[in-house]
Amino acid sequence: MLALFAAAAAADNDPAAQVRKLVAEGKRPEAARLAGTWVADAQKRGDLLDEEAAWRALRDVPLDEAQYRDACAEVMKLLDPKRNGAYLSAHLVALEVLRAAIREGDDRDLEGAAKLLGAPRKDAGACAAALSGLAKGVVAARAEAPADAPLRAAFEAALKNGWLDLATYAGTELACSERKAGREGDTLKRLDEALKRNGDRSLLQLRNALARKRIPESTVELPPGGVAAAGGAGGAGGAGGRPAQSPVGAAWKAHGATKPLITVKRGSKGFEIVPKFEGAARGERAFQSGVRHWAGGGITLSFCGTGVSLTMVDLTGRNGQPGESSQQGPWQNFYLLAPGETWSVTKKGVVSVGK
């Protein structure tokens, strides 16, 4: 794969152009593979800005649902399994494969995803154990082996920590396992109660989308209101006028490669955001439904439920801001935080999660 990246880069020294060329030629899986290899190469070099460029190129590759799942299965193998990447990481891409396996009730590419999610990792936070247990339970379920215990542990952890997207997947798989064994538990009842208390219509829609595939008779009635849109509000434009420099741009050269650029702590009602360079003020972001953003000092973060991700590092202060959405898009991976946990990202693009 690295040879593919090197060949494309050597052609005109512009991997983004090569990705676009493959898309134009109808070679979308190849374009995704090239962009994923570019991400892996940038991470290996510790080049956060190039990783962002590669990630954006990957997000611009139009893939249908099946192609996206296949691309995730390939890209997760390209990334360093021990690294918590800023824009992509092997375990969060593996989670996309796991989600697809739960949604479809199959085991395609499940073994590789479960191996990644089950491997011990440092600085990954409390969610790592839940993801490992969920993967273990799904593998057991597909092998007709006892699966309730790891699935229930993942489900309980997700409910306890407010990871409701994850709880919806874990609860669906657990309910299927219980029904197959002739046991009617209260899993779906508890899941539905948690989702209705939260009030996020998109999560209830996810609950029904999974149910229609796996347990059609268990769909729930949505509360009054419009259907959640797939898109969202457009982003703000970039600053006009002469070339500028953002606070992070001014601090970039002197900022240590292994020092955090910014930290995010999950509190009781939202997130506390602390830039670690001069010229940028602290911020807050309350828990909200859908994908929402925070921008300060040239850094843009995205939030979804109790998850956070890096979206942009703008050294000039002239880039436009991304639009908001009712749900996360392809290759938009969020680190789920437990109460009191802090997420941070360094200049080299390494993420840490912990208390």
Secondary structure, 3 states (H helix, E strand, C coil): CHHHHHHHHHHHCCHHHHHHHHHHCCCHHHHHHHHHHHHHHHHHHCCHHHHHHHHHHHHCCCCCHHHHHHHHHHHHHHCCCCCCECCCCHHHHHHHHHHHHHHHCCCCCHHHHHHHHHCCCCCECCHHHHHHHHHHHHHHHHCCCCCHHHHHHHHHHHHHHCCHHHHHHHHHHHHHHHHHCCCCCCHHHHHHHHHHHHCCHHHHHHHHHHHHHHCHHHCCCCCCCCCCCCCCCCCCCCCCCCCCCCHHHHHHCCCCCCCEEEEEEECCCEEEEEECCCCCCCEEEECCCCEEEEEECCEEEEEECCEEEEEEECCCCCCCCCCCECCCCCCCCCEECCCCCEEEEECCCEEEEEC
